[in-house]
Amino acid sequence: MKYIDEEEKELMESFEKDEWQSIEKKEHRKYIESAEMSVSKSKRINIRLTPRDLHAIQVKAIEEGVPYQTLISSIIHKYTQGKLRATTE
């Protein structure tokens, strides 16, 4: 089963409750462009991790049922959206 985060669950519940409204035609293009940008091809990066950190991420990914690269991408995305905060130890 694909991992669904809390935000996706809320969106699905809202849609199922008919809480969504149609938008005006002139607004339509703006949202289409935003959606196209969000699903555009991902960029490849290289990152160095300690073997211990990589192993820990791989274990978490297995627990979540997602590839470890997807988990790393999700963590970065949540951090950049302000949904994940860095902590000092």
C-alpha positions as CSV (number, residue, x, y, z in Angstrom):
1,M,0.0,0.0,0.0
2,K,1.3,3.4,-0.9
3,Y,2.2,5.7,2.0
4,I,-0.3,8.5,2.5
5,D,0.7,11.4,4.7
6,E,-1.7,13.4,7.0
7,E,-2.1,16.2,4.5
8,E,-3.2,13.8,1.7
9,K,-5.6,12.1,4.1
10,E,-7.2,15.5,5.0
11,L,-7.5,16.3,1.3
12,M,-9.2,13.0,0.5
13,E,-11.6,13.4,3.4
14,S,-12.5,17.0,2.4
15,F,-13.1,15.9,-1.2
16,E,-15.3,13.0,-0.1
17,K,-17.4,15.4,2.0
18,D,-18.0,17.6,-1.1
19,E,-16.2,20.6,0.5
20,W,-14.6,21.5,-2.8
21,Q,-15.9,24.3,-5.1
22,S,-15.3,24.9,-8.8
23,I,-13.1,27.9,-9.7
24,E,-13.6,30.5,-12.3
25,K,-12.2,29.9,-15.8
26,K,-9.7,32.7,-15.6
27,E,-8.2,31.2,-12.4
28,H,-8.1,27.8,-14.0
29,R,-4.9,28.4,-16.0
30,K,-3.0,29.6,-13.0
31,Y,-3.7,26.4,-11.1
32,I,-2.9,24.2,-14.1
33,E,0.5,25.9,-14.4
34,S,1.2,25.4,-10.7
35,A,0.2,21.7,-10.9
36,E,2.4,21.2,-14.0
37,M,5.4,22.7,-12.1
38,S,4.8,20.5,-9.1
39,V,4.9,17.3,-11.1
40,S,7.7,18.3,-13.4
41,K,10.6,15.9,-13.6
42,S,12.7,15.8,-10.5
43,K,16.3,16.9,-10.5
44,R,19.0,14.5,-9.5
45,I,21.4,15.5,-6.7
46,N,24.3,13.8,-5.0
47,I,24.5,13.7,-1.2
48,R,27.0,12.2,1.2
49,L,25.7,10.4,4.3
50,T,27.4,8.4,6.9
51,P,26.8,4.7,6.6
52,R,25.0,4.7,9.9
53,D,22.6,7.5,8.8
54,L,22.0,5.8,5.4
55,H,21.2,2.5,7.1
56,A,18.8,4.2,9.6
57,I,17.0,5.9,6.7
58,Q,16.8,2.6,4.8
59,V,15.3,0.9,7.9
60,K,12.7,3.7,8.3
61,A,11.8,3.5,4.6
62,I,11.2,-0.2,4.9
63,E,9.0,0.4,7.9
64,E,7.0,3.0,5.9
65,G,6.9,0.8,2.8
66,V,8.6,3.4,0.5
67,P,11.9,3.5,-1.3
68,Y,14.6,5.2,0.8
69,Q,15.1,7.9,-1.9
70,T,11.4,8.7,-1.7
71,L,11.6,9.0,2.1
72,I,14.6,11.4,1.8
73,S,12.8,13.5,-0.8
74,S,9.7,13.6,1.4
75,I,11.7,14.8,4.4
76,I,13.4,17.5,2.4
77,H,10.0,18.6,0.9
78,K,8.4,18.8,4.4
79,Y,11.3,20.7,5.8
80,T,11.2,23.3,3.0
81,Q,7.4,23.7,3.5
82,G,7.9,24.4,7.2
83,K,6.2,21.1,8.2
84,L,9.4,19.7,9.7
85,R,11.7,21.6,12.0
86,A,15.4,21.0,12.7
87,T,16.1,20.3,16.4
88,T,19.3,21.0,18.3
89,E,20.6,18.0,20.3
